[in-house]
Amino acid sequence: MIYDIRQTTDCTYASPVTNAYHVLRQTPVNRPGQRVQVSSLQIEPPPVSRREGQDFFGNRLTWIALEEAHATLTVKMSARIAVDPVVIPPGAAGLTWEAVQEEVFASADLGPMAPAHFLFPSRMVSLDPEIRDYARISFPPGRAMLEAATELTHRIKTDMTYEFGATTVRTTPPMSFALRRGVCQDFAHIMISGLRGIGLPAAYVSGYLRTTRPPGATRLQGADAMHAWVLVWCGSDIGWVGFDPTNDMIASDEHIVLAIGRDYTDVAPMDGVIMVSGGQEIDVSVHVIPVG
């Protein structure tokens, strides 16, 4: 499937910003099963300096500096991306979660997507005992890894209420789990905390969902904004498999990856420092249109 993606981020400030220094994670890159045919990033007002790079996990970074007073900042990303159908290797259904756990602790791989990087606490994801015990219910002895992860995905969707405004980007997994409310970021962080708590690697993914659905298909939650889901390492023969607890599904070719990290702080679309008095408002609009 080929998609045209448009994302617009508008920042409005209470008073003019005199200086601003940002790092943007808003440009997609080629990944297994995903190819970027073309992309562009437009910034208004134009920065006085701009440079491109990537982080340890391979995400594209854009550093910008703004040194003229501005009351608004607009970042527009446009891309055309081809996404392959998701194929689970034959025989994968029989691999137990204990076998995956044993393999990851025996692995010496320290590459960017090595499971070891996604096994321990990170800045926003603690190994909360209550969430660990909740996840463990789906992982009885001898259960197949994919079957157990699929059930945990379903339980999070069933037990949590999707409610915009119930949490913020700073809400931790124990807080949203206690509320049993949140958005896709919270659903993903809870699943990651639970999996890591029982010794299974899980990564945070930010990206997009197909905006328009085929006739009769249910519209996915989070289709008009940036979305988040989870990559679960299912052993070297299977690799990483995406699970979307917000929509109770295995990630498909309707999920387009923007960035991957240990939690939201690794993939935040905009970080930085601004010199301003008063608050700010950020509005993000996303359109993901299939074109072939």
Summary of the structure (lengths in Angstrom):
residues: 292
radius of gyration: 19.4
end to end distance: 5.8
largest distance: 61.3
contacts: 958
relative contact order: 0.23
helix: 22%
strand: 39%
